Amino acid sequence: MKKGLLVLCLGVLLAIVPFFVTITPYVLNIFMQAATYAIAVLGMTVVLGYAGQINLAQATFFGLGAYAVALGTIDLGLNFWITLLMAVAVSTIAGFVLGLTTLRLKGHYLAMITISFQQIFDLVLNNWIDFTHGPDGIAGIARPSLFGYAMADDRVYLLFCALVLYGAMFLVWKLPQTRTGRAMRAVRENELAAEVTGIDSLKVKVIAFTMSAALAGIGGALYASGFAYISPDNFNFARSIEFLTMVLLGGAQSPFGGALGTGLLILLPEWLRFLKEIYLAVYGIAVILIMVFLPAGIWGLITARLARLRKPVPVDTAGIPKLDIDVAITNPAPILRLDNVQKHFGGVRAVDGISLEVARGTVHALIGPNGSGKTTLLNVLNGIYRATAGAVEFDGVNITDKTPHERAGYGIGRTFQNIRLFPTMSVVENVMVGAQRPNNPIGTGYAMLRQRALSALQFVGMAEHAEVIVQSLPYGHQRLVEIARALAGHPTFLLLDEPAAGLNQTEKHALAELLKRLRGHGLTIFLIEHDIGLIENVSDRITVLNFGKKIAEGDPSYVLRHPDVIAAYLGEPSHGAA
């Protein structure tokens, strides 16, 4: 709270300095440009820094906001505040439509689409002269009035822009602490794991894109009114690259970094003008060096240094309530049924006609040699792969065509053979993402989600590490965090893909005891594992796959001595061998 007040006081002080110090109109315009650009760059913080999506069309949304104000006030004679609402609406709708239609693409494909959108916008501005006024632009855009007071004074208008910027920074700063913000960061870190925990990644990315466009629209609207003149040159592809450079330079994962990068990129050329002819070269080299050697941006470097000095916050484990994961078994029917499930990859039949049932409240193991189709079958159960043929029924509902996040909403939790956590988030944040899955009976409030996460961490013995960044944990502890994340979602059915992989014998023993405790609470566990000792210790029933087909099924004492199972694991005995 004290740090927040300090930052607020500093911001207000900077905004009112022009009223007490003589500053030339040129300098005021520089600061006005920085403030309006920074609002658009905050949108890049949301879409790139939080959600991890490349957007090279931010200048388009900035331009839509500017042209909405310019055309609304000049051609239509509307009040500024009405045109401001129009600017936000137009840019938000454009961001939503572009995001909805393109965000199924990733990486360079998404970048190419946004570049194309930017180029189309540039062509429209220059060639639709009857509407946009063409290359000549629009002049005479008036400043707004507030309660009858016209903001004609540059200092007053700069203060207004600064207040809007501070408000936007506060909202973007608080966003990561919300459900939506955590979901964005989870998608950025590991989209597959986010889907499996119950996050609709497409919806989250569209929200991020829409918020980014709305912020750019606000910035563009204030820019147009502040400078009284706009033209297509102000909103071309080069401006989008500028916005991208600003957010990367300052630090994409913080609104303060975005604002810092904007200020530096606008002010640095002014500071270097004493170098005369070579100042642009020095400016370019400085930006390149900063981005190469500071991949997290300047603000990222500052926060990393401060984090080293900050002492870890102790977690009061005594006040954490017991985790409620009890599952009442009132229905005698199997919780999971597979009917002739197949999954083909071209001509390869990775899963070839598997039918099985999993009884409630049991540990059902799936074993087989490498390449037998175990993980593929698990991915089909989870919705990561869509079955080529057959049906998957969970708790009486056909989920064959459901997405991973929809299946999570039915109470299906999942861990992975190769751990899929959200590395730069804290342990408790990782588990909170699991707790906020759809239909979780604990509610959606921050306090309830955090309490549920801490309870899950305490259940697996990791509560004291709650505030640690998860990538700094040893491998065995990361396994436990992944299990805690699955438990926080209040599952009835757990899919565990080789949970003992990479663990030592002590950790494997602890894992076995944990699985027995979970079964004792009524959870159903579907387990893939290569450690036969662990399988024999915890399993109630075993299904064996080989080359995508089921070759044996039954209780452990029968299956592990089945000749086909022994042959699959050890190979056919040679002639004459004992």
C-alpha positions as CSV (number, residue, x, y, z in Angstrom):
1,M,0.0,0.0,0.0
2,K,2.8,2.4,0.9
3,K,4.6,1.7,-2.4
4,G,1.3,2.3,-4.3
5,L,0.8,5.7,-2.6
6,L,4.4,6.7,-3.3
7,V,4.0,5.9,-7.0
8,L,0.6,7.8,-7.1
9,C,2.2,10.8,-5.5
10,L,5.1,10.7,-7.9
11,G,2.8,10.5,-10.9
12,V,0.6,13.4,-9.7
13,L,3.8,15.5,-9.1
14,L,5.0,14.8,-12.6
15,A,1.6,15.8,-14.0
16,I,1.4,19.1,-12.3
17,V,5.1,20.2,-12.8
18,P,4.2,22.1,-16.0
19,F,1.9,24.4,-13.9
20,F,4.9,25.6,-11.8
21,V,7.8,25.4,-14.2
22,T,8.1,27.2,-17.5
23,I,8.0,24.6,-20.3
24,T,7.9,25.4,-24.0
25,P,4.9,24.2,-26.1
26,Y,7.3,21.9,-28.0
27,V,8.2,20.1,-24.8
28,L,4.6,19.9,-23.8
29,N,3.7,18.3,-27.1
30,I,6.5,15.7,-26.5
31,F,5.0,14.8,-23.2
32,M,1.5,14.7,-24.6
33,Q,2.7,12.4,-27.3
34,A,4.3,10.1,-24.7
35,A,1.1,10.0,-22.6
36,T,-1.2,9.1,-25.5
37,Y,1.2,6.6,-26.9
38,A,1.7,5.0,-23.5
39,I,-2.0,4.2,-23.3
40,A,-1.8,2.3,-26.6
41,V,1.3,0.6,-25.4
42,L,-0.5,-0.6,-22.2
43,G,-2.7,-2.5,-24.7
44,M,0.5,-4.3,-25.9
45,T,1.2,-5.1,-22.3
46,V,-2.1,-6.9,-22.1
47,V,-2.0,-8.8,-25.4
48,L,1.7,-9.5,-25.6
49,G,3.0,-9.3,-22.0
50,Y,0.1,-11.1,-20.3
51,A,-1.4,-13.3,-23.0
52,G,1.7,-13.8,-25.1
53,Q,0.0,-13.0,-28.5
54,I,1.8,-11.1,-31.2
55,N,-0.1,-8.0,-32.4
56,L,1.4,-5.9,-35.1
57,A,-1.7,-3.9,-35.8
58,Q,-1.9,-1.8,-32.7
59,A,-1.5,1.4,-34.7
60,T,-4.7,0.4,-36.6
61,F,-6.7,0.5,-33.3
62,F,-4.9,3.7,-32.3
63,G,-5.9,5.2,-35.7
64,L,-9.5,4.0,-35.4
65,G,-9.8,5.9,-32.1
66,A,-8.2,9.0,-33.6
67,Y,-10.4,9.0,-36.7
68,A,-13.5,8.3,-34.8
69,V,-12.9,11.6,-32.8
70,A,-11.7,13.5,-35.8
71,L,-14.6,12.5,-38.1
72,G,-17.1,12.7,-35.3
73,T,-16.2,16.2,-34.3
74,I,-15.4,17.7,-37.7
75,D,-17.7,16.0,-40.2
76,L,-20.6,15.1,-37.8
77,G,-20.3,18.0,-35.4
78,L,-20.6,15.7,-32.3
79,N,-19.5,16.4,-28.8
80,F,-16.0,15.1,-27.9
81,W,-17.2,12.8,-25.2
82,I,-19.7,11.2,-27.6
83,T,-16.9,10.7,-30.1
84,L,-14.7,9.3,-27.4
85,L,-17.3,6.6,-26.7
86,M,-17.5,6.0,-30.5
87,A,-13.7,5.7,-30.6
88,V,-13.6,3.1,-27.8
89,A,-16.6,1.2,-29.4
90,V,-15.1,1.1,-32.9
91,S,-11.6,0.0,-31.8
92,T,-13.0,-2.6,-29.4
93,I,-15.3,-4.1,-32.0
94,A,-12.5,-4.2,-34.5
95,G,-10.2,-5.9,-31.9
96,F,-12.9,-8.4,-31.1
97,V,-13.6,-9.3,-34.7
98,L,-9.9,-9.6,-35.6
99,G,-9.1,-11.6,-32.5
100,L,-12.1,-14.0,-33.0
101,T,-11.2,-14.7,-36.6
102,T,-7.4,-15.0,-36.3
103,L,-6.4,-16.1,-32.8
104,R,-6.8,-19.8,-33.7
105,L,-3.5,-19.1,-35.5
106,K,-0.2,-18.9,-33.6
107,G,3.3,-17.4,-33.9
108,H,4.3,-16.0,-37.3
109,Y,0.9,-16.8,-38.8
110,L,-0.8,-14.5,-36.4
111,A,1.9,-11.9,-37.0
112,M,1.3,-12.1,-40.7
113,I,-2.5,-11.6,-40.3
114,T,-2.1,-8.6,-38.1
115,I,0.4,-7.1,-40.5
116,S,-2.1,-7.6,-43.3
117,F,-4.8,-5.9,-41.3
118,Q,-2.5,-3.0,-40.6
119,Q,-1.7,-2.6,-44.3
120,I,-5.4,-2.8,-45.3
121,F,-6.2,0.0,-42.8
122,D,-3.4,2.1,-44.2
123,L,-4.7,1.7,-47.7
124,V,-8.2,2.6,-46.7
125,L,-7.0,5.8,-44.9
126,N,-5.1,6.9,-48.0
127,N,-7.6,6.0,-50.7
128,W,-11.1,6.4,-49.3
129,I,-10.8,10.2,-49.6
130,D,-14.5,11.0,-49.4
131,F,-14.7,9.5,-46.0
132,T,-11.2,9.7,-44.4
133,H,-10.1,12.9,-46.2
134,G,-7.2,10.9,-47.7
135,P,-3.5,11.7,-47.4
136,D,-4.2,15.4,-46.5
137,G,-5.6,14.3,-43.2
138,I,-8.1,16.1,-40.9
139,A,-7.3,19.4,-39.2
140,G,-9.1,21.6,-36.7
141,I,-10.0,18.9,-34.2
142,A,-11.2,20.6,-31.0
143,R,-10.1,20.0,-27.5
144,P,-12.8,18.7,-25.0
145,S,-14.6,20.7,-22.4
146,L,-15.3,19.4,-18.9
147,F,-18.1,21.1,-16.9
148,G,-17.9,24.0,-19.2
149,Y,-14.2,24.4,-18.9
150,A,-12.4,24.1,-22.2
151,M,-9.0,22.3,-22.1
152,A,-7.4,24.7,-24.5
153,D,-4.3,25.1,-22.3
154,D,-1.7,22.5,-23.2
155,R,-0.9,22.0,-19.6
156,V,-4.5,21.3,-18.6
157,Y,-4.9,18.8,-21.5
158,L,-1.6,17.1,-20.6
159,L,-2.9,16.7,-17.0
160,F,-6.1,15.2,-18.3
161,C,-4.1,12.7,-20.5
162,A,-1.9,11.9,-17.6
163,L,-4.9,11.1,-15.4
164,V,-6.4,8.8,-18.0
165,L,-3.0,7.1,-18.4
166,Y,-2.7,6.6,-14.6
167,G,-6.2,5.1,-14.5
168,A,-5.4,2.7,-17.4
169,M,-2.1,1.8,-15.7
170,F,-3.9,0.9,-12.5
171,L,-6.4,-1.3,-14.3
172,V,-3.6,-3.1,-16.2
173,W,-1.6,-3.5,-13.1
174,K,-4.5,-5.1,-11.2
175,L,-5.4,-7.4,-14.1
176,P,-3.0,-10.2,-13.3
177,Q,-4.6,-10.6,-9.9
178,T,-8.0,-11.4,-11.4
179,R,-9.3,-14.6,-12.9
180,T,-9.0,-13.3,-16.4
181,G,-5.4,-12.0,-15.8
182,R,-4.3,-15.3,-14.3
183,A,-5.9,-17.1,-17.3
184,M,-4.0,-14.9,-19.7
185,R,-0.7,-15.6,-18.0
186,A,-1.4,-19.3,-17.9
187,V,-2.1,-19.3,-21.7
188,R,1.1,-17.4,-22.3
189,E,3.2,-19.8,-20.2
190,N,1.6,-23.1,-21.4
191,E,-1.5,-23.0,-23.5
192,L,-2.1,-26.8,-23.4
193,A,-1.9,-27.0,-19.6
194,A,-4.2,-24.0,-19.4
195,E,-6.8,-25.7,-21.5
196,V,-6.6,-28.9,-19.4
197,T,-7.1,-26.9,-16.2
198,G,-10.3,-25.5,-17.6
199,I,-9.3,-22.3,-19.4
200,D,-10.9,-21.6,-22.7
201,S,-7.7,-20.3,-24.4
202,L,-9.4,-18.9,-27.4
203,K,-11.8,-16.9,-25.3
204,V,-9.0,-15.6,-23.1
205,K,-6.9,-14.5,-26.1
206,V,-9.9,-12.7,-27.7
207,I,-10.5,-10.9,-24.4
208,A,-6.8,-9.8,-24.4
209,F,-7.0,-8.7,-28.0
210,T,-10.2,-6.7,-27.4
211,M,-8.8,-5.0,-24.3
212,S,-5.6,-4.1,-26.1
213,A,-7.7,-2.6,-29.0
214,A,-9.9,-0.6,-26.5
215,L,-6.8,0.9,-24.8
216,A,-5.3,1.8,-28.2
217,G,-8.6,3.5,-29.2
218,I,-8.6,5.6,-26.1
219,G,-5.0,6.7,-26.7
220,G,-5.8,7.5,-30.4
221,A,-8.8,9.6,-29.4
222,L,-6.7,11.7,-26.9
223,Y,-3.9,12.0,-29.5
224,A,-6.2,13.4,-32.2
225,S,-7.8,15.9,-29.8
226,G,-4.5,16.9,-28.3
227,F,-2.7,17.6,-31.6
228,A,-5.8,18.9,-33.5
229,Y,-4.5,17.3,-36.7
230,I,-4.1,13.7,-37.9
231,S,-3.1,12.0,-41.2
232,P,-2.6,8.4,-42.3
233,D,1.1,8.7,-41.7
234,N,0.4,8.8,-38.0
235,F,-1.0,5.3,-38.0
236,N,1.0,3.2,-40.4
237,F,2.9,-0.1,-39.9
238,A,6.0,1.8,-38.6
239,R,3.9,3.1,-35.7
240,S,2.9,-0.5,-34.8
241,I,6.5,-1.5,-34.8
242,E,7.2,1.5,-32.5
243,F,4.5,0.4,-30.1
244,L,6.0,-3.1,-30.1
245,T,9.5,-1.8,-29.5
246,M,8.3,0.4,-26.7
247,V,6.7,-2.4,-24.8
248,L,9.7,-4.7,-25.3
249,L,12.2,-2.0,-24.3
250,G,10.5,-1.2,-21.1
251,G,9.3,-4.7,-20.1
252,A,6.2,-6.4,-21.6
253,Q,4.9,-8.0,-18.5
254,S,4.3,-4.8,-16.5
255,P,2.4,-1.6,-17.2
256,F,5.2,0.4,-15.6
257,G,7.6,-1.2,-18.1
258,G,5.4,-0.2,-21.0
259,A,5.1,3.4,-19.8
260,L,8.9,3.5,-19.2
261,G,9.6,2.1,-22.7
262,T,7.3,4.7,-24.3
263,G,8.9,7.6,-22.5
264,L,12.4,6.4,-23.4
265,L,11.7,5.8,-27.0
266,I,10.1,9.3,-27.4
267,L,12.5,11.2,-25.3
268,L,15.8,9.4,-26.2
269,P,16.0,11.0,-29.7
270,E,15.4,14.4,-28.2
271,W,18.2,13.9,-25.7
272,L,20.6,12.7,-28.4
273,R,20.0,15.6,-30.8
274,F,23.2,17.3,-29.6
275,L,25.0,14.6,-31.6
276,K,23.6,16.2,-34.7
277,E,23.9,14.0,-37.9
278,I,24.7,10.7,-36.0
279,Y,22.0,10.9,-33.3
280,L,19.6,8.5,-35.1
281,A,22.4,5.9,-35.4
282,V,23.3,6.2,-31.7
283,Y,19.6,6.0,-30.8
284,G,19.1,2.9,-32.9
285,I,22.2,1.2,-31.5
286,A,21.2,2.0,-27.9
287,V,17.7,0.5,-28.5
288,I,19.2,-2.7,-30.0
289,L,21.7,-3.1,-27.2
290,I,19.1,-2.7,-24.5
291,M,16.7,-5.2,-26.2
292,V,19.5,-7.8,-26.8
293,F,21.0,-7.7,-23.3
294,L,17.8,-7.0,-21.4
295,P,15.3,-9.5,-22.8
296,A,12.9,-8.8,-19.9
297,G,13.1,-5.1,-20.6
298,I,14.4,-2.3,-18.3
299,W,11.6,-2.7,-15.8
300,G,12.2,-6.5,-15.8
301,L,15.8,-5.8,-14.8
302,I,14.7,-3.5,-12.0
303,T,12.1,-5.9,-10.6
304,A,14.6,-8.8,-10.8
305,R,17.1,-6.8,-8.7
306,L,14.5,-5.8,-6.2
307,A,13.3,-9.5,-5.9
308,R,16.8,-10.6,-4.9
309,L,16.7,-8.1,-2.0
310,R,13.2,-8.9,-1.0
311,K,12.8,-11.6,1.7
312,P,10.3,-14.4,0.9
313,V,6.9,-13.9,2.6
314,P,6.3,-16.7,5.1
315,V,3.1,-18.6,4.7
316,D,1.0,-19.3,7.8
317,T,0.3,-23.0,7.3
318,A,-1.4,-23.3,10.6
319,G,-4.4,-21.3,9.4
320,I,-5.0,-23.3,6.2
321,P,-8.2,-25.3,6.2
322,K,-8.2,-29.0,5.4
323,L,-8.7,-29.8,1.7
324,D,-12.1,-31.0,0.9
325,I,-11.8,-33.6,-1.9
326,D,-14.2,-36.2,-0.7
327,V,-16.2,-37.7,-3.6
328,A,-19.4,-39.5,-2.6
329,I,-19.8,-42.8,-4.4
330,T,-23.5,-43.3,-4.8
331,N,-23.7,-44.5,-8.4
332,P,-22.6,-48.1,-9.0
333,A,-22.1,-47.5,-12.7
334,P,-18.5,-47.0,-14.0
335,I,-17.4,-43.4,-14.1
336,L,-15.6,-43.8,-17.5
337,R,-16.5,-46.0,-20.5
338,L,-14.6,-46.3,-23.7
339,D,-16.3,-48.0,-26.6
340,N,-14.0,-49.0,-29.5
341,V,-11.9,-45.8,-29.3
342,Q,-9.5,-45.3,-32.1
343,K,-7.0,-42.6,-32.9
344,H,-5.1,-42.7,-36.3
345,F,-2.3,-40.5,-37.4
346,G,-2.4,-41.0,-41.1
347,G,-1.7,-44.7,-41.6
348,V,-0.5,-45.2,-38.0
349,R,-3.1,-46.6,-35.6
350,A,-1.8,-45.3,-32.3
351,V,-5.0,-46.4,-30.5
352,D,-6.8,-49.3,-32.3
353,G,-10.2,-50.1,-30.9
354,I,-9.9,-49.8,-27.1
355,S,-12.9,-50.6,-25.0
356,L,-12.7,-50.5,-21.2
357,E,-14.5,-49.4,-18.1
358,V,-13.2,-47.6,-15.0
359,A,-15.0,-48.2,-11.7
360,R,-15.6,-45.3,-9.3
361,G,-13.2,-44.8,-6.4
362,T,-10.5,-47.0,-7.8
363,V,-7.0,-46.7,-9.2
364,H,-7.0,-48.0,-12.7
365,A,-3.6,-48.4,-14.3
366,L,-2.7,-48.3,-18.0
367,I,0.6,-49.9,-18.8
368,G,2.5,-51.1,-21.8
369,P,5.9,-50.7,-23.5
370,N,7.0,-47.4,-25.1
371,G,5.0,-46.6,-28.2
372,S,2.1,-48.7,-27.2
373,G,-0.4,-45.8,-27.3
374,K,-0.9,-45.1,-23.6
375,T,-0.3,-41.3,-23.7
376,T,-2.2,-41.0,-27.0
377,L,-5.2,-42.7,-25.3
378,L,-4.9,-40.3,-22.3
379,N,-4.9,-37.4,-24.7
380,V,-8.0,-38.7,-26.3
381,L,-9.7,-39.0,-22.9
382,N,-8.6,-35.5,-22.1
383,G,-9.8,-34.0,-25.4
384,I,-6.3,-32.9,-26.6
385,Y,-6.8,-35.4,-29.5
386,R,-10.2,-36.0,-31.1
387,A,-11.0,-39.7,-31.5
388,T,-10.9,-41.0,-35.0
389,A,-13.7,-43.4,-34.1
390,G,-15.5,-44.7,-31.0
391,A,-17.1,-43.0,-28.0
392,V,-15.9,-41.7,-24.7
393,E,-18.6,-41.5,-21.9
394,F,-17.8,-39.8,-18.6
395,D,-20.2,-40.1,-15.7
396,G,-23.1,-40.8,-18.0
397,V,-22.3,-38.0,-20.5
398,N,-20.9,-38.5,-24.0
399,I,-17.8,-36.3,-24.0
400,T,-16.3,-37.5,-27.3
401,D,-16.6,-34.1,-29.0
402,K,-15.9,-32.0,-25.9
403,T,-12.9,-29.7,-25.7
404,P,-10.2,-30.1,-22.9
405,H,-11.6,-27.1,-20.9
406,E,-15.1,-28.4,-21.2
407,R,-14.0,-31.8,-19.9
408,A,-12.2,-30.1,-17.0
409,G,-15.6,-28.6,-16.1
410,Y,-17.0,-32.1,-15.7
411,G,-14.4,-32.8,-13.0
412,I,-11.5,-34.3,-15.0
413,G,-8.1,-33.3,-13.7
414,R,-4.8,-34.0,-15.5
415,T,-1.0,-34.2,-15.0
416,F,1.6,-34.7,-17.7
417,Q,4.6,-37.0,-18.2
418,N,6.7,-33.9,-19.0
419,I,5.6,-31.4,-16.3
420,R,3.5,-28.6,-17.7
421,L,3.4,-25.8,-15.1
422,F,3.4,-22.0,-15.6
423,P,7.1,-21.4,-14.9
424,T,7.2,-17.7,-14.1
425,M,4.1,-17.7,-11.9
426,S,4.3,-18.5,-8.2
427,V,3.4,-21.9,-6.8
428,V,0.1,-20.6,-5.3
429,E,-0.8,-18.8,-8.6
430,N,-0.3,-22.0,-10.5
431,V,-2.7,-23.9,-8.2
432,M,-5.2,-21.0,-8.2
433,V,-5.4,-21.4,-12.0
434,G,-6.5,-25.0,-11.4
435,A,-9.0,-23.9,-8.7
436,Q,-10.8,-21.5,-11.0
437,R,-11.9,-24.2,-13.5
438,P,-15.6,-24.1,-14.7
439,N,-18.2,-25.5,-12.3
440,N,-15.8,-25.7,-9.3
441,P,-18.2,-25.5,-6.3
442,I,-15.9,-23.3,-4.2
443,G,-16.9,-20.1,-6.0
444,T,-14.9,-17.5,-8.0
445,G,-13.7,-15.0,-5.4
446,Y,-10.0,-14.3,-5.0
447,A,-10.0,-15.2,-1.3
448,M,-11.8,-18.5,-1.9
449,L,-9.5,-19.5,-4.8
450,R,-6.4,-18.7,-2.8
451,Q,-7.7,-20.6,0.2
452,R,-8.5,-23.6,-2.0
453,A,-5.0,-23.4,-3.6
454,L,-3.3,-23.3,-0.2
455,S,-5.4,-26.2,1.0
456,A,-4.3,-28.3,-2.0
457,L,-0.7,-27.4,-1.5
458,Q,-0.9,-28.4,2.1
459,F,-2.4,-31.7,1.2
460,V,0.6,-32.5,-1.0
461,G,3.1,-31.0,1.5
462,M,4.0,-27.9,-0.5
463,A,2.2,-25.1,1.4
464,E,5.4,-23.6,2.8
465,H,6.6,-23.0,-0.8
466,A,3.4,-21.2,-1.9
467,E,5.1,-17.8,-2.8
468,V,8.1,-19.3,-4.5
469,I,8.3,-18.9,-8.3
470,V,7.6,-22.4,-9.6
471,Q,10.6,-22.7,-12.0
472,S,13.0,-22.4,-9.1
473,L,11.6,-25.6,-7.4
474,P,13.3,-29.0,-7.7
475,Y,11.8,-31.5,-10.1
476,G,10.1,-33.6,-7.4
477,H,8.4,-30.6,-5.9
478,Q,7.2,-29.5,-9.3
479,R,5.4,-32.9,-9.6
480,L,3.6,-32.2,-6.4
481,V,2.6,-28.7,-7.5
482,E,1.1,-30.2,-10.7
483,I,-0.9,-32.7,-8.7
484,A,-2.0,-29.9,-6.3
485,R,-3.2,-27.9,-9.3
486,A,-5.3,-30.8,-10.5
487,L,-6.7,-31.3,-6.9
488,A,-7.6,-27.6,-6.5
489,G,-10.2,-28.0,-9.3
490,H,-12.3,-30.3,-7.1
491,P,-12.0,-33.3,-9.6
492,T,-13.8,-36.6,-9.4
493,F,-11.4,-38.2,-11.9
494,L,-7.6,-37.8,-12.2
495,L,-5.6,-38.6,-15.3
496,L,-1.9,-39.1,-14.2
497,D,0.7,-39.6,-16.9
498,E,3.8,-41.2,-15.4
499,P,3.7,-39.2,-12.2
500,A,6.8,-41.1,-10.8
501,A,9.0,-40.2,-13.8
502,G,12.2,-38.6,-12.6
503,L,11.5,-39.2,-8.9
504,N,13.9,-41.0,-6.5
505,Q,12.8,-43.9,-4.4
506,T,11.9,-41.8,-1.4
507,E,9.7,-39.5,-3.6
508,K,8.1,-42.5,-5.2
509,H,7.2,-43.9,-1.9
510,A,5.6,-40.6,-0.9
511,L,3.7,-40.5,-4.2
512,A,2.3,-44.0,-3.6
513,E,1.1,-42.9,-0.2
514,L,-0.5,-39.8,-1.7
515,L,-2.3,-41.9,-4.4
516,K,-3.7,-44.2,-1.7
517,R,-4.9,-41.1,0.3
518,L,-6.7,-39.8,-2.8
519,R,-8.4,-43.1,-3.4
520,G,-9.5,-43.1,0.2
521,H,-11.3,-39.8,-0.5
522,G,-13.3,-41.4,-3.3
523,L,-11.4,-40.0,-6.2
524,T,-11.0,-42.2,-9.3
525,I,-7.5,-42.3,-10.7
526,F,-6.5,-43.4,-14.2
527,L,-2.8,-43.9,-14.1
528,I,0.0,-44.4,-16.7
529,E,3.2,-45.6,-15.1
530,H,6.3,-47.7,-16.0
531,D,7.3,-48.4,-12.4
532,I,5.7,-51.8,-12.0
533,G,6.4,-51.8,-8.2
534,L,4.4,-48.6,-7.9
535,I,1.6,-50.0,-10.1
536,E,1.4,-53.2,-8.1
537,N,1.3,-51.2,-4.8
538,V,-1.5,-48.8,-5.7
539,S,-3.6,-50.3,-8.5
540,D,-7.0,-52.0,-8.2
541,R,-7.1,-52.9,-11.9
542,I,-4.7,-52.8,-14.8
543,T,-5.2,-52.6,-18.5
544,V,-2.2,-53.4,-20.8
545,L,-1.7,-52.0,-24.3
546,N,0.7,-53.1,-27.0
547,F,0.7,-51.5,-30.5
548,G,-2.4,-49.6,-29.7
549,K,-4.5,-52.7,-28.8
550,K,-5.6,-54.1,-25.4
551,I,-3.8,-57.4,-24.7
552,A,-4.8,-57.9,-21.1
553,E,-7.0,-56.5,-18.3
554,G,-7.7,-57.5,-14.7
555,D,-6.4,-57.3,-11.2
556,P,-2.6,-56.8,-10.7
557,S,-1.8,-60.4,-9.6
558,Y,-3.4,-61.7,-12.8
559,V,-2.2,-59.1,-15.3
560,L,1.5,-58.9,-14.3
561,R,1.9,-62.6,-14.7
562,H,0.0,-62.8,-18.0
563,P,2.2,-64.4,-20.7
564,D,1.3,-61.8,-23.3
565,V,2.2,-59.0,-20.9
566,I,5.5,-60.6,-20.1
567,A,6.2,-61.1,-23.8
568,A,5.3,-57.4,-24.6
569,Y,7.7,-56.1,-22.0
570,L,10.5,-58.6,-22.3
571,G,10.1,-59.8,-25.9
572,E,9.4,-63.4,-27.1
573,P,11.8,-65.9,-25.5
574,S,14.3,-67.3,-27.9
575,H,14.2,-71.0,-28.9
576,G,15.9,-73.2,-26.3
577,A,15.9,-70.5,-23.7
578,A,14.8,-71.6,-20.2
